[in-house]
Amino acid sequence: MELIIDSSNIEAIRQLNELLTITGITTNPSIITKSGKDPSIVIQELTDILKPEQLLFIQVVKTDYEGILEEAKQIHALRKKNIYVKIPVTKDGLRAIKKCKELGIKTLATAIYTADQAFLAALNGAEYLAPYINRMDNYGNGIENVKDLIEMLKVHHIPSKIVGASFKNTRQVHELIKAGIHAVTVSTDVLFQMIEHPGTSIAVEEFSNDWKNTYARESLFQ
Ligand code: E4P
């Protein structure tokens, strides 16, 4: 199971990349705008933070087939390896995903709202499929749709990986990890919520207090 960070917040990414086993970073145009920085600076910072084996996912901004393809080639050229082009599953997007497969450009099909959209993108050769869980919930049941998709890929032996996206709480992430999803991309806020628990902090404080009160020191051996 791959754990990916969905953010352009460099400090939070740096911290989480040290704490956890992170496969890569996803962004989209809205995520990059939230940084308040020039996009080329954000992309450079993200590239610098990652080890060569970690994956970087950058989304196209253009929406027409030719424009998507042009940006896909530019994104592909950003790194020697482990660079993925995020392309929304519109008609032009699906056509571009198919062409990228022919050209050897790796893609993540994004802005997915149904299992069927994801399945079609998988047939076109998208390496990753990103269903927008929380947004899907506005139209039905995101979790159940993704469970269907897991099954659809399995029975047809399709190698594309599902990367759950647009999580707004830890329960959504938990449910899909339990269902066997291949990857999740999670915001830094939700990731910190997955790590921290008041019970753990209280337990650690109790251990320290018991130790200090009994041995009048803070460390194990001296
Ligand atoms: C990641 O690949 C997606 O672009 C992202 O998770 C979408 O999240 P949002 O629904 O919060 O915009």
Residues whose N, C-alpha, C, O or C-beta is under 5 A from the ligand:
A	BS01	E4P	D6 T26 T27 N28 A130 A165 S166 T185
